[in-house]
Amino acid sequence: MKSALITGITGQDGAYLAQFLLSKGYIVHGMIRRSSTQDRGAQRLAWLGIADRVHCIDGDVSDLSSLIRVVRDTQPTEVYNLAAQSFVQTSWMQPALTGLTTGLGCTNVLEAVRLVAPNARFYQASSSEMFGRIQQPVQSETTPFYPRSPYGVAKLYAHWMTINYRESFGLHASSGILFNHESPLRGIEFVTRKVTDGVARIKLGLARELRLGNIDAKRDWGHARDYVRAMWLMLQQEVPDDYIVATGRSVTVREMCEIAFDHVGLSLTNHLVVDPDLFRPAEVDVLIGDASKARRVLGWEPTVSLEEMVREMVDADLHRLSRGAGHVVGRSRKTTNARQYRAATPAARRHVSNASARRSRCVRAETR
């Protein structure tokens, strides 16, 4: 029976990947860093109904000795390195920490695999943010990199270290250059989830406006469920390599907002406010990926459209708010009380059963 070790298992991708691997009959080990966010992250596994099927083990990607212990104890056949400080805006406020976790952390995982389990297959979660100031209108595996944030720089370091360990030590190490991918498990700090959560709150009468930064930024958005399948497919190949994972369709933040507002019968123009304070210090305006290599070699295709994904996320946020459970994923907030539910409009109550809600009258988001 195959076994997998996932760093960053409590994140969006880690949770969906664990679910996918369990469905394939894997033994799944998840490395968890003891921190104040651990319980919130574990909620993703619980939301998917797999928390009791994952073997969690303490470790930290910034500590090589703990990684050596984790790899030795779990003896994985596949290692998926998904651990990172993954929010671009935060990387500007914590550049050194981002470099330590997202960049050097990958090196530590590679080194632990090299020393303890050199026959294990390794996956590195690279990012479209490595392209940054785009050098080509559509980005492929051969497009030059030009990262525009500490996060992008750290991911690029990790990407090249993966290539170097593959070429220098013969590790079966592959990188997936993943373009933006979302789901109901996305953290509340990311723009897609800010939008769907904000639209749900406005629909329920709990907020009046949604504040965003650069709504003209264009992204290639897919669903996390599709993208973790691509991760697994990479490690099933005889020869390791690097692959773009993307839908090939790029839309603006504004267009994504229109899908969300239309889904609940609201007008975007009545509620969306552009706030210049929420723009990035160095914006990446357009990202669109060419995944033809993944389609050709891996046989991978995205199965969930942007419209389906956004509607799923809006419905999930409406459901969470309506039952007063607060945010199952993302940053924690105070739970709803009965007065807030009674303040919701009758129309909003009809949209979801047993509506209850909470929160301030304004939703703010940075473009991600």
N, C-alpha and C positions, 0 to 999 in steps of 0.2 A: 504494500500500500504506500502510495506517495505521501510525503509530508511537506508542508510549506511553512516557512517562517515569514511573517509579515511585520515589518516595522511600520509604525503609523497606522495600526489596525483600527484605532478608534476614530479615524477620520472618515470622510465620505467614501473615498476610494477603498480604503482598507476594509471598511464594513462590507461594501458590495463585493469586493474581491473574496473576502472570507466566505460570504454566502455562496458565491459562484464555485469556489473550490470545494466547499462542503458538498455541493450538489454533484461534484465529480468524484466524490468518495475520498477526498484528501483528509488527512489529519492536519488540522490547522493550528499553528502556534502563533500567538500575537504578542509582540514585545510592547510592553506598556511602561511609560515613564511615570513614576509616582509624582503627581502634581495636582494642583487645584482643579485642573480641567479633566481629570481622569473620569470622574463619575459622569460628567456631561458627555464625554466621548463614548463611554460604555453604553449610553442610552441609544446610540445608533445601532449597536449590535442587538440590543433588546428590541428596538423598533422593528428590526428584521427577523426577530424570533430566533436568533442564533447565539445569544450570549452564553448559554449553558453548554454550547458545543465547541467553543473556542478555548484552547488551552493558553491562558495568559501567563506571561513570565516577565518579571521586572528587568528592565535594562534601559540604557540610554545611548543614543548614537554618538554622543560627545565623549563617551567613555569606552575606549577600546577594550579594556579588561573585562567590562561587563558584557560587551558584545562577544568576545571570545568564549566567555562562560555560556552565554545564551546559545550560540551556535553549537558548542560542544554538547550541551545538554539536550538540545532538540534534534540534532543530526538531520537537518532538512535536506530534501532532494531539490527543493526550489526555494530561493530567497527573493522576496519582493521588498525593495527599499522604497517605501512611500513616506517615510518620516521627513518632515520639513516644517520650517516656518513659512507657510505658503501664502500669506496675505501680502500683496505687493505694497499697499500703503504702510503696513507695519514695518516692512523692510527698510523704509526710509527713516523710521524712528528708531529702529534697532538693527542697524546694518551689521554690526559685529556679531550679534547673536544669530542673525540670519545666515551669515557666512559660516559660523561654527556648526549650526544644526543642519542647514541645507547643503552646504558645500563639504566641509570637513567631515560631517557625519557620514556622508556617502563613502568617503575614503576609509573611514573606520570599519564600516560594514564590509567593504571589499577586502580589507586587510584581514578581518576575522574569517571571512570565507576562504581566503587564500591559505591561511595558516591552519584552519581546523577542518574545513570541508571543501577542498579544492575541486571536487567533482560535482558539487552542487551547481545548479544553474541560477544565475543572478539577473534580476531585473531592476533597472534604475528608472525612476519616474522623472524623465526630463520634461521640459516645458516649452511651449511656444513663446513664452516671454523671453527666451534666449534670442529670438530674432529681433525684438525691439524695434529699432528704427529700420524698417524693412528695406532690404536691398533688391527685392524682387516682388512683384505684385502678388504672386502666389508662392507660398513657401514650401519647399521640398527638402529632402535630406541633404541636398547639395547647396542649399541657400546659405550664404555667409551669415554669421551671427553678429548681432550688434545690440546687446542687452541694454535696457534703459532704466534699470532699477537694481538695487542691491540684491533683490530676489533673483532677477534674471542672471546677474553675474554669478551668484552662488550656484544656481542651477547649471550654468555653463561649465563652471569648474567641475562639478560632479559628473557632468556628461563626459567631459574629456578624460577625467580620471577613470571612468568606466571603460572608455575606449583603450586607454593605456594599460589597464590591468588585463584586458582581453588580449591585446597584442603582445604584451611583455611577459605575462604569466600563463597564457593559454586558458584563462577562465572562460567559461561559457557565460558571457556577460552581454546583455542586450539593453538598449535604451529605447523607451517609447517617448517620442517627442509629442506629448499630448497637448492638443489645443483645448480651449475652455470646455469643460464638461460639468454638468450640473445635475441636480436631483433634489427631491424633498429632504435629503440628508445634508445638503449644502449648509455651511455655516452662515449665520445671519449677517456676518460682516461682508459677505460677497454681494455684488450688485444684483445678481439674479434673484437671490433669496431676499434681499432687501425689497426688491420690487414686488415679488409675490406675497411676501408678508405684509408689505404696505398696502397693496391692492386689497388683500383680505381684510385688513383693518378698516380701510375706507369703506368697503362694502358693508361691514358690520356696524358702521357709524362710530368707530373708535378713533378715527383720524380723518383729517380733512384734506391733507396734501402729502405728496411724496416728493421729497427733495433729493435731487441727483446732481452729479457733476457733469461731465462731458457726455451728453446723450448722443453725440454724433460719432463717438468711438464705435468701430465695427469689430465684431468678434465672430469667430467660427465656433458655435456652441453645439455640443452634443450631449448625450446622456451618459452618466457615469456607468450605468450597467453595461452599455455597449463597449465602453473604453476598458473596463477591467477584463472583458473577454479578450480584447486585443493583447493585453499584457500577458495573459496565459498563453495565447497562441504563439507569441514570440519565443517563449521558453520550450515550446514543443518542437521547434525547428532544430535540425541537426547542426546548422551553422548559426552562431550568434550574429546579430546585426542590429542596426538602428532603424527605426521606423517612425514616420509621421502617422499620427492617429487624429483624424479630423473628418468633418462631414463634407468639406469643400464648398460650404455655403456660408457666407458672411453677412450678418445683418447688424444694424445699428442698435444701440441701447434703446433708442426711441421706438424702433419697430418691435423690439421685444416687449416694451411696456404696452404698446398698443394691443398685442396679443393678450396680455394679462388683463388689461382693463376691459377689452371686448368680451372676454370670457365671463365676466360678472355683470355685463350690461352697463358699464360706466364709460364716460368720455374721458380720454386722457387729458384733453385741453383744460378740463375743469379742475384737475387735481395735481398735475405734474408741474413742479417748480424747479428751474435750473439754478443751482447755487454755485457761483464761481469758487467759493471757498473749498468746495469738494473736489476740485480738479487735482490730478496728480502733479507733482513737481515736474516730471518729464513723461508726457503722455505717449502711449503707443496707440496710434490712431487706427490702424487697420491690420488685422491678422486673418489670413485665410490659408488653410492647409491643403496640400496635394497628397492624398493618402493612396495614390495609385499603386505604390510599392506594397503597402499593406494589403490592398485588395488582391494584387497579383500573387504575392508570395504566401501570405497568411490565409487568404480566402476570407478576409474580414470585410464586413459591411455594416454600417450603422443601421439600426432597425427602428429607432425612435426619432420622429421629426421634432423640430424646434417647437412647433405648435403643440404637439402632444406633450412634450416635456413641460412647457410653461403651464399648460392647463393642469397637468398632474401636480405641479408644485403649488399652484394657487389653491387647488382643491385640498391638498394636504394641509396648507396653512389655515384655510377656513375650518377644516375639521379640528385641528389642534386648538384653535381659538374658541371654537364653538363648544368644546367640551371642557374648557377651562383648564387645560393641561399645561398651558404656557408653551414655551419652546422646547420641544423634545430634543432638538439639536441646536447648536449654535450657542451664543451667549445667553446666560440665564437672566431672567427678569422676574419681577414680582408676579405672583399668580393673580388670576382674575378674582374679583369678588362679585357678589350678586348685584350690587348697585350698577356696576359697569354693564352687566348684561341687560338690566332693565333700561339702560340708556340707549341701547342699540335700537335702530329703527325697525319698525314692524317688517318692512321689506327684507331687511338683512336677516331678521330672525327666520323668515320663510326660506331664505336661501340655504341655510344649514340648520339642522335640527338642534334644539336645546342650546341656542346661541348664548355664549358668554364671552367676555372680552376684557381687555385691559390695555394699558399703555397710554402714553402722552399723545397729544393731538398732532404730532409731527413725526414723520419718518425721514431719516437722513441716510444718504448712502454715498460712498465713493465709487467711482467707475472702476470696475474690475473686468 
